[in-house]
Amino acid sequence: MHDQTIHNCLKQLRRQAGLTQNKFAKKVSTSRQTICSMEKGDYIPSLRLALLIAKQFTRPVEEVFHLKKKVCDKNAKGKKGVCA
């Protein structure tokens, strides 16, 4: 069982660069919806896209995307809890 998930600081970096989701999506050849989904943590990009994004911000990929330990709510429904 995996106890880590991938997080990113894409939204902060994009805003610091003064880019809308749409403008940034065009720079990395993807859709605005994909950028939105990544920012919400609903979509994990391909390695190719992750590298293009990191290159756009002139940062190492591990500064943009990083592993974070899942936090489990043991009081949630069921015995195993809900992890985010």
C-alpha positions as CSV (number, residue, x, y, z in Angstrom):
1,M,0.0,0.0,0.0
2,H,1.3,3.4,-0.9
3,D,1.6,5.9,2.0
4,Q,2.6,8.8,-0.2
5,T,0.9,10.9,-2.9
6,I,2.2,13.4,-5.4
7,H,1.6,17.1,-4.6
8,N,2.7,20.2,-6.6
9,C,3.2,23.9,-6.3
10,L,2.0,24.6,-9.9
11,K,-0.7,27.1,-9.0
12,Q,1.7,29.2,-6.9
13,L,4.4,29.2,-9.6
14,R,2.0,29.9,-12.3
15,R,0.6,32.9,-10.4
16,Q,4.0,34.2,-9.6
17,A,4.8,34.1,-13.3
18,G,1.6,36.1,-14.0
19,L,0.1,33.5,-16.2
20,T,-3.5,32.4,-16.5
21,Q,-4.3,28.6,-16.7
22,N,-5.0,29.0,-20.4
23,K,-1.8,30.9,-21.2
24,F,0.3,28.4,-19.2
25,A,-1.5,25.5,-20.8
26,K,-0.5,26.8,-24.3
27,K,3.1,27.2,-23.2
28,V,3.3,23.5,-22.2
29,S,1.1,22.2,-25.0
30,T,-1.8,20.9,-22.9
31,S,-5.4,22.1,-22.1
32,R,-6.5,24.5,-19.4
33,Q,-8.6,21.7,-18.0
34,T,-5.4,19.6,-17.5
35,I,-3.7,22.5,-15.7
36,C,-6.8,23.0,-13.5
37,S,-6.9,19.3,-12.6
38,M,-3.2,19.2,-11.7
39,E,-3.5,22.3,-9.5
40,K,-6.4,20.6,-7.6
41,G,-4.4,17.4,-7.3
42,D,-6.9,15.4,-9.3
43,Y,-4.4,14.6,-12.1
44,I,-0.8,13.4,-12.1
45,P,0.9,14.5,-15.3
46,S,3.0,12.2,-17.5
47,L,6.8,12.4,-17.0
48,R,7.1,14.3,-20.2
49,L,4.5,17.0,-19.1
50,A,6.1,17.2,-15.7
51,L,9.5,17.9,-17.2
52,L,8.0,20.5,-19.6
53,I,6.3,22.3,-16.7
54,A,9.5,22.3,-14.6
55,K,11.5,23.6,-17.6
56,Q,9.0,26.4,-18.1
57,F,9.7,27.6,-14.5
58,T,13.4,26.9,-14.8
59,R,13.2,24.6,-11.7
60,P,14.1,21.0,-11.1
61,V,11.0,18.8,-11.5
62,E,11.2,17.8,-7.8
63,E,10.7,21.4,-6.8
64,V,7.4,21.5,-8.7
65,F,6.2,18.0,-8.0
66,H,7.0,16.2,-4.7
67,L,5.9,13.3,-2.6
68,K,3.9,14.0,0.5
69,K,2.8,11.5,3.1
70,K,-0.9,10.7,3.1
71,V,-2.9,11.9,6.1
72,C,-5.5,9.4,7.3
73,D,-8.7,10.3,9.2
74,K,-9.1,7.3,11.5
75,N,-12.5,8.7,12.6
76,A,-13.9,8.5,9.1
77,K,-16.4,5.8,8.0
78,G,-15.1,2.3,8.0
79,K,-12.2,0.7,9.9
80,K,-9.4,1.8,7.6
81,G,-10.2,5.5,7.6
82,V,-10.1,7.9,4.7
83,C,-6.7,9.0,3.3
84,A,-6.0,12.2,1.4
